[in-house]
């Protein structure tokens, strides 16, 4: 009898939630171009979290729903998407994508419309340190100012002392030049030189040879998958550079890097890559299993913990959506400025990536810092595996 009453109440609650007007969350990411794997991972992480939230009655008794727009890595499309989202009734926040340059161009429109921007990937420091007051951008991801410390420390731990920086010519590249240069100075490591390249570039021989001529004993790489794969192939063409260690930011993990580089080439290279989370080495096994089970059921029954594409995008988006839901519930409002203020006051959240103690504050909108980052490598099958340092 009690079970029947409980089930009836559960069905009534679900029915009320489903009949109430949705609370909308936007997704503005590259879903079809060079970083589509990262964008798709973010979308999947968000959908897993939304399913969980709605199964538990939604937010303020309303279902949470995702509206998806593809900016294809193009800032103009991103700006158009943000403007469209700002006109959507019931939309509280927008999840971003992989590209720092797109996010940077969107920031004025985001703040003009008081749009909460949730960043699950793009690592450029100025996305959060943007000068807007109040600041509507929040991030669960890498912060370049912190990433530089981790990348340079890894190089130093390996006995590498003259690092050449090979950076894409964008705001993301410039952000990393500043962070790695500062980290190198503080750790007593030399920057042998800095070389720049453009999106879509095919020939990197000049940049690589210049760094080698300057005495670089390793390369710190800031690139997305297409350029990263081309650089890897170029390095292998010359026996004098083939064994050069590559310490890479995580842009290469947001696209089809292994497929473009080809597995046999990958096996010949010495590549380390920055990450924040691995499903094969979880912080909380129970939450990890729950998300893995949902991923397999909703998207790919054959995926495993060691080969989820762009795993960090899944993990970060999952946690960000849950943090947003907690803020809305606490605020008892979907008014964007009110929810923005409340995000700064969440006391704790036991998430997938970590147990967040005050994930955000008035002066800190980055939830993950250097101690939360890890270094990983590619195994024999091209899977990203954490390195114990």
N, C-alpha and C positions, 0 to 999 in steps of 0.2 A: 504493500500500500504506500509506504513512505517513498519507495523507489519510483512508483508511478507519479506521485505528487512532484518529486524532484525533477523527473523527466519532463513533466508538463510545464513546470516553471522554467526549465531550461529552454524548452521549445518556444514558450511565450517570450522570453528574453531575446532569443535569437530572432524571432519574428519581428519584435519591436525594433531591434537593431537594423534588420534588413529593410524595414519600411521607412526608417528615418532618412532624411537627406544625407548624402555622404559628406564626409570631410575629405577634401582632395589634397593629395601630395603630387607635385609635378616631378618628372624626371627629364632633365635636359643634358643629354650626353651623346657622345659619338657611338652610334649603334650600327654603322654601316661602312666606316672608312678605316683608317690605319689603326685605331685603338678600339675597334668594335668589341673585341673580347673583353676589355675592361668595362665598357659600357653595358654589355650584356650581363656581366657578373654583378654589377651594381643593381641592375634591374632585378635580377634573380634574388639577390639578398633582400632587397626591399619587398618583393612579393612574398617571400617566406615570412618575414616579420609581419606583414599586413595580414596574411592568412592567420597567423597565431593571434594577433590582436583582435581580429573580427570573430574568431572562434570563442574568444573570451568576452564577447559582448561589445566589441568595438571601442570607440573613444567617446566619452560623454553619451553613451547609448546610441552612437551613430557609427556606421561602417566607415572604415578608412579605404580610400580608393586611389589608385595610381593612374595618372595621366602621363603618357609617354610622348616625348618629342625628341627627334634626332637632329643634333646640330652638325654632324659629320665632321667635327673638328674645325668648323668654320665660325669665326667670331661673329660675323654678320648674322648668320642663322641663329646663333646662340642669343644674341640681343633680341632678334625677332621672337624667339621662343619665350624669353623672359617677359616681353611686352604682352604676348598672348596670355601667358599664365597670370599676369597681373589683372587681367579682365575676367578671369574665371571665378565665378561665385563659389564660395566655400573652399577655396584653395588657401592653405595655411603656409606651405613651404615648398621649396624646390630642391631636389637632390641634383647635384652637379655630376660631372664626369671626370675623365682622365686629364684633360688638357688645361694646364695653367694659363696659356695665352687666351683661351676662350673665356675662362672665368674672370681674368683681369679686365677684359673688355666689357664684360657684363656688369661689373660691380657698380658703376654709376646708375644703371637702370634698376638694378636690384635695390639700391638704397633710395632712389627716387620714389619707388613704389612700395617701400617698406616691406620688401619680400624677404622672408627668412631663407637664407641660402645654406644648405647642408652639404658640406664637401666631404665625399667619401674616398677621394683619390688625389686630386690635383694638389701638388706639394709646395707650390711657390709660396714663400714666406709672406709676400705682400697681399695674398688673397685674404689673409686674416689681419695682418698689420696694414690695413688699407686706409687709415686716416679718417674713416667715416665715424661719426658720432651721432646717434648710437650705431654700433656695429651690428649688422644683421647677418654676418657670415660666421658659421660655426664649422669646425672640422673634426672628424675622427679619421685621421690619416697621418701620413708623414708630413712633417714641417721641415722645409729645406734647411733652415737655420740650425735645426737639430740633426738632420741627416748628415751634414758635413762632418760633424764630430764622429759619427759612427763609421762612415766610410774611411775617413783618414785614420781613425784608431785601428780599424781592421788592417789597413796597409802597414801601419807602424808595427802592429803585432806580428805581421809576417816578415818583418825586417826590410820592408821597402821604404826607402828614404828620399827618393826623387820622383815625385809623381807628376805625370803629365795630365793636364785636364783637357778632355775632348768633349766639347759641349755644343748642344744645338743653340742656334742663334735666336733665342726667344727669351721671354721673361723668365721662364723656368731655368734656362741655361744660365742667365745672369744671376738669378737667385742662388744657384749652386756655386757659381764662381765665388761669390762673396762668402758663402758659408764654408766652403772647403778651404779657401785661402786663410780665413780667420782660424779655422781648426788647425791647419798645418802650422801656422805661426805659434799657436799655443802649445802644440805638441812637439815642436822642434823638428818638423818634417819640411822638406823643401818642395816647392812647386816648381818643377823644371821649366814649365811653359804652359801656355793656354792656347788652344786652337779651337776654331769655331766652324760649324757647318750649318747648312740650311736644310729645311724639310724637303724631302724628295731628292736630295743629292745622291749621286751614284758612285762618284770617285772620291776616295778619301786618302789617296796615296800621299798627297802633299802634306796634309795635316799629320798623318802618322809618321812620315819620314822626318818632318820638322821636330816633332817631340822626341824621336829617337836621337836625332842629331844634337838636341839640347841635353841629352844624357838621362832621359826618363827611364826609370827601371820598372814602371808600371803605368797603366792608363786608368784614370778615373773617368768613367763614361756617363754622360747624361744624354740619353737618346730614347726615342720610341722604337718599337720593334723593327720597322722597315730599315731605318738608318743603322740601328744596332746590328742587324743581321748582315748588312752590306759591309759594315766596318769589320765584323768578325771575319768575313771571307777575305777582305783586303789584307788583314793582318796575317792570315795563313799563307798568302801568296809569297811572302818574303821569309826565308828561313831565319833571318836575323830578328824578326819580330814575332814569329809564330809562337814562341813560348812566353811572350810578354804578358804578365798578369793583367787582367781587366777587372776592375772593381766598379760595378755598375749600379747606378740608381735603378729604381724599379720600373722605369718606363718600358724596358724591353719585355717585362712580364705582363703588360697590358695588351699585347697583340700576339700574332702568330709567329713569334720570334724563332722558335725551334723549327717550325715548318719552313720558314724562309731561309734560315741558316743551313738547315739540313742536319740531321742527327749525327752523321759521320763527321761533319765539320765541328759540331759542338763538342764532340768527344776529344778533339785535338786541342781545344782552347782551354785556358785557365781563367774561368769566369766566376766571380762572386757577385751576388746580387742582393740588394737591400730588400727586406720584407718586414711585415709587422705581425703576421699570423700564419700558422700552418695547421691545417686540419689534421695532419698526421702527428702533431705534437701539441695538443690543445691545453689551454689554461684550465678549462672546466670540461671534463669528459662527458658529463650528462648533457650540458647545453650543446656541446659539439656534436654529440650523437643525434640530438633532436634536430638540429639544423641539417646534418648530413642526411638523415632519414627523409626530411622534407625535400631536400634538393633532389635526391634520387627518385622520389615519388612524383615530384612536380616537373622535373626537367630531363633527367638522364639516369635511368636505372643502372647503367653500367659504370657510372663515375665512382671513383674511390677517393679516400681522404688525401691520397698523394698526387692526384691528378685533376682536381677541380680547376678549371681554367680561371686564371686571374683571381685566385682564392681571396686575396686581400679585399678586392672589391665587394665580394659577397659578404665577407665578415664585417667590413666597415659600414656598408649600407644597412645591414641587419641591425647593428647596434644603433645607428643614427635614427632609424625609424622608430625603434623602441624608446629612445631618448625623447624624440619629438612627442610620441604618445604620452609619455610620463609628464612632459611639460604641459600639454593641453589639459590633461586630467587635473594636474595641480592648479593650473590657472582657472579651470572651470570656464574656459573661454576659447574661441577660435580666432579672436582678434589678434592679428599678427604682432603688433607691438607688445601686447600683453604676454603672448607666448614667448616672444623674444626675451623679454625681461625674466620670465620664469625659467627658461633654459639656463640662465646664469645661477639659478638657486637650487637646482636639483642636488640633493645631498649625496646620493649614491645610486648606483645601478649595477647589478651583477650581469654583465654582458657576455657576449661570445669571446671578444678579444681579451677582456680583462674585467676585473671588478673595479669599476670607476668610483673613486671617492671624490665627490664634487667635480664631475667631468668638465664643467665650465665655471667661470666666475666672471665678474665684471671686467677684470683685467686680463683674462686668459680664455680665449675661444678655441684653443687647441687642446683636445682631450688626450692626445698621445704625444709623448716627448721621447728623447733619446733612449731612455731606459726601457722603452716599450718596443724598440726596433730590434730586428735580428738580421744576421747575415746568413744567406743561404747559397747553395750551389745546385747545379743541374746534375742529376744522376745519369746513369747509362741509358735510361729511357727518356731523358729529357724532362723529367719531373723535378720540381723545385723542392729541395730538401734542406731543412735548417742545419747550420753548422754550429757545433758546440765550441765556443771560444773560451 
